Amino acid sequence: MVYAPVDCYERETLHADSGRMMIGLQFNNLIFGSKFESKIAGYSHGRFIPTLATATRSPLSVDDLPLRKRILSLYTHFTAEEHMDQEKSFLRWGGLAGILAGIFFILTIVTLVEFGPSTTATTPTQLVMNFPNVRTGLAVGNGFYFLVSVSLVGLALGLYRALRGTSLGPALYGTVLYVLGLGVTFIEDTTQVAFDPISNLYHAPGATAADQATLALLWQATQGMFNEFDVAATLLLSTGLIVLGVAIIRTPAFGKVFGGLSVAFGATQILGISLFSTNSAAYAPFALLAFLIFPALFGSKLYRMSKVA
């Protein structure tokens, strides 16, 4: 008949298209699982081709082959291993940051004691008069103190990463408080910038005795602002340590001893700032507790945890 070749052609085309769709469905079954159902409908020369439905199963179904399970097993294995490596790396860098904070704080103390402003000066006038001689030492000491603050941010993030799995609320809240306290300390990392203009005016050739007396009062007022920043930073840092201590107590990897120490450190800081001025020699032991003992102790703990995590 005249239409026979066309019908044969259509049947061949339909057979080929159906074969290709069957292969595609088998591949989708392998990738997406046995619950994948085709919603494909085709048209050939205006004719509707019914969907290749679920009446028959592919001979390559994942129900018959363990390939999909093996692929998922390998994927899960590599994903878990990669996550564990990232966790170890985060804890390791957080621990090293804490250890470095202690080292930088020692350098800060040594620099300021040897080359910084005198702690025996009794009046603002003596401090402003001697400032040109100690300005470089103060700037270097402040630079080390800046590195202390930066390192403590790394330690705080490392602690949060270690604590969030067992006590997310206290870990997050304590970390935020602690970092806010560090934000205040950053303001004090460049005190020489605030004192430079006062010193320059005081030592200017045309400065009168009255001008110098006024500038000495301005110096004292500026120092008072930095003292207020010290108190605010200490309160935030101490409260953060107490809240973090609560989270640490709930974390078996640290234990109650480290949690108790964190709470004790925070409470001791609040007591110290209530009794002594931050720029007095009596406050020195409390500063060592906050910026040397705490970061070195907890940084070492994080670093050891990264080795066994």
C-alpha positions in Angstrom: 0.0 0.0 0.0 1.0 3.6 -0.4 1.1 4.3 3.3 3.0 1.1 4.3 6.5 2.7 4.1 5.3 5.6 6.3 3.9 3.2 8.9 7.1 1.2 8.9 9.1 4.3 9.3 6.9 5.4 12.2 7.2 2.1 13.9 11.0 2.2 13.6 11.1 5.7 14.9 8.8 4.9 17.8 10.8 1.8 18.7 14.1 3.8 18.6 12.7 6.6 20.7 11.2 4.1 23.2 14.6 2.5 23.5 16.3 5.7 24.2 13.8 6.7 26.8 14.1 3.3 28.5 17.9 3.8 28.8 17.3 7.2 30.2 14.9 5.9 32.7 17.3 3.2 33.8 20.0 5.8 34.3 17.6 8.0 36.3 16.7 4.9 38.4 20.4 4.3 39.2 21.0 7.9 40.2 17.8 9.0 41.9 16.6 5.7 43.3 13.9 3.1 42.7 11.1 5.5 43.7 11.7 7.7 40.6 8.7 7.5 38.3 8.7 8.8 34.7 6.3 11.5 33.8 7.4 11.7 30.2 5.0 11.7 27.4 6.0 12.0 23.7 4.5 12.8 20.4 5.4 11.4 17.0 3.7 12.7 13.9 0.9 14.0 16.0 0.3 10.8 17.8 0.4 10.5 21.6 2.9 8.0 23.0 1.8 6.8 26.4 4.1 7.3 29.3 6.6 4.5 30.0 5.1 3.8 33.3 5.8 1.7 36.2 4.3 -1.4 34.9 7.6 -2.9 34.2 10.9 -2.6 36.0 14.2 -2.0 34.3 16.6 -4.9 34.3 19.1 -2.5 35.7 17.0 -1.4 38.6 18.8 -0.5 41.8 16.7 -3.1 43.6 18.7 -5.8 41.8 22.1 -4.1 41.9 24.1 -2.8 44.9 25.7 -0.1 42.8 23.7 2.7 44.2 24.4 1.7 47.8 28.1 1.5 47.1 28.0 5.0 45.5 26.1 6.4 48.5 28.4 4.7 50.9 31.5 6.2 49.2 29.9 9.6 49.1 28.9 9.5 52.8 32.4 8.2 53.7 34.2 11.0 51.9 31.8 13.7 53.2 32.2 12.6 56.8 36.0 12.4 56.5 36.1 15.9 54.9 33.9 17.3 57.7 36.2 15.7 60.4 39.3 17.2 58.8 37.7 20.6 58.8 36.7 20.2 62.4 40.3 19.2 63.4 41.7 22.1 61.4 39.3 24.6 63.1 40.2 23.4 66.6 43.9 23.3 65.8 44.0 26.9 64.6 41.8 28.1 67.5 44.2 26.4 69.9 47.2 27.9 68.3 45.6 31.3 68.4 45.1 31.0 72.2 48.7 30.0 72.7 49.9 32.9 70.5 47.7 35.3 72.5 49.6 34.3 75.7 53.0 34.8 73.9 52.0 38.2 72.5 50.8 39.3 75.9 54.2 38.5 77.4 55.8 40.6 74.7 53.4 43.4 75.4 54.2 43.4 79.1 58.0 43.3 78.5 57.8 46.1 76.0 55.7 48.4 78.1 57.7 47.8 81.3 61.0 48.4 79.6 60.2 51.2 77.1 56.6 52.4 77.8 55.3 55.1 80.1 56.5 55.1 83.7 54.1 53.5 86.2 55.7 55.5 89.0 54.7 58.9 87.6 52.3 60.5 90.0 50.8 63.4 88.1 49.5 63.8 84.5 52.1 66.6 84.0 54.9 64.1 84.5 53.3 61.7 82.0 52.8 64.3 79.3 56.3 65.7 79.8 57.9 62.3 79.3 55.7 61.1 76.5 58.1 61.9 73.6 60.6 59.6 75.2 58.3 56.6 75.5 56.1 57.1 72.5 57.8 54.5 70.3 57.8 51.9 73.1 54.1 52.6 73.7 53.3 52.1 70.0 55.2 48.8 69.9 53.6 47.6 73.0 50.2 48.5 71.7 51.0 46.7 68.5 51.6 43.5 70.4 48.4 44.1 72.4 46.5 44.3 69.1 47.9 40.9 68.2 46.7 39.6 71.5 43.2 40.8 70.7 43.2 39.3 67.2 44.5 36.0 68.6 41.8 35.9 71.3 39.1 36.2 68.6 40.5 33.0 67.0 40.4 31.3 70.4 36.8 32.4 71.0 35.7 31.0 67.7 37.6 27.8 68.3 35.8 27.4 71.7 32.4 28.0 70.1 33.1 25.4 67.4 34.0 22.9 70.1 31.0 23.7 72.3 28.1 24.3 69.9 27.4 20.6 69.5 26.5 20.0 73.2 25.4 23.4 74.4 24.6 25.8 71.5 22.8 28.5 73.5 25.5 29.2 76.2 28.3 28.7 73.6 26.8 31.3 71.2 25.9 33.8 73.9 29.2 33.5 75.7 31.2 33.8 72.5 29.3 37.0 71.5 29.9 38.6 74.9 33.6 37.7 74.8 34.0 39.0 71.2 32.2 42.2 72.2 34.7 42.7 75.0 37.5 42.2 72.6 36.0 44.8 70.4 36.4 47.3 73.2 40.0 46.3 73.7 40.7 47.1 70.0 39.8 50.7 70.8 42.7 50.8 73.3 45.3 49.3 70.9 46.3 52.7 69.5 46.3 55.0 72.6 49.4 56.8 71.3 47.2 58.3 68.6 45.0 59.9 71.3 47.9 61.3 73.3 50.0 62.5 70.3 48.2 65.8 69.8 48.2 66.7 73.5 51.9 66.0 73.7 52.7 68.0 70.6 50.8 71.0 71.9 52.4 70.7 75.4 55.9 70.7 73.9 55.2 73.4 71.3 57.6 76.3 71.6 54.9 78.9 72.2 53.0 76.9 74.9 52.6 78.9 78.1 52.4 77.5 81.6 48.6 78.0 81.6 48.4 76.1 78.3 50.5 73.2 79.7 48.4 73.0 82.8 45.2 72.8 80.7 46.8 70.2 78.4 47.8 68.1 81.5 44.1 68.1 82.5 43.1 67.0 79.0 45.7 64.2 79.3 44.1 63.1 82.6 40.6 63.2 81.0 41.7 61.1 78.0 43.3 58.6 80.3 40.1 58.4 82.3 38.2 57.5 79.1 40.6 54.7 78.4 40.2 53.5 82.0 36.4 53.4 81.4 37.0 51.3 78.3 39.1 48.9 80.4 36.3 48.4 82.8 33.7 47.9 80.1 36.0 45.4 78.3 36.7 43.5 81.5 33.1 43.2 82.4 32.1 41.9 78.9 35.1 39.5 78.8 34.4 38.2 82.3 30.7 37.7 81.7 31.5 35.9 78.5 33.9 33.6 80.4 31.3 32.7 82.9 28.7 31.9 80.3 31.2 29.9 78.3 32.1 28.0 81.5 28.5 26.9 81.7 28.8 25.5 78.2 32.1 23.9 78.9 30.7 22.1 82.0 28.1 20.4 79.7 30.8 19.3 77.2 32.4 16.0 78.0 35.4 16.7 75.9 36.4 19.5 78.3 35.0 18.3 81.6 33.8 20.1 84.6 37.3 21.1 85.7 37.8 23.4 82.7 34.3 24.7 83.0 34.8 25.5 86.6 38.0 27.3 85.8 36.4 29.4 83.1 33.6 30.5 85.6 36.2 31.2 88.3 38.4 33.2 85.9 35.4 35.4 85.0 34.2 35.9 88.5 37.8 36.8 89.7 38.0 39.4 86.9 34.8 41.0 88.0 36.1 41.1 91.6 39.4 42.5 90.6 37.9 45.3 88.5 35.7 46.2 91.4 38.6 46.6 93.8 41.5 48.0 91.7 42.0 50.4 88.9 43.1 48.7 85.6 46.2 50.9 85.3 47.4 50.1 88.9 50.1 47.6 89.8 47.6 45.8 92.0 45.5 44.8 89.0 48.4 43.1 87.3 47.6 39.5 88.6 44.1 39.8 87.2 45.4 40.9 83.8 47.8 37.9 83.7 44.8 35.6 84.5 42.7 37.0 81.7 45.3 37.5 78.9 48.0 34.9 79.7 46.8 32.0 81.8 43.3 31.6 80.3 44.3 31.7 76.6 47.4 29.5 77.1 45.4 26.9 79.1 42.3 26.7 76.9 44.3 27.1 73.7 46.4 24.1 74.6 43.3 22.2 75.4 41.8 22.9 72.0 45.0 22.0 70.3 45.1 18.6 72.1 41.5 18.0 71.1 42.3 18.6 67.5 44.8 15.7 67.7 42.2 13.2 69.0 39.0 14.5 67.4 
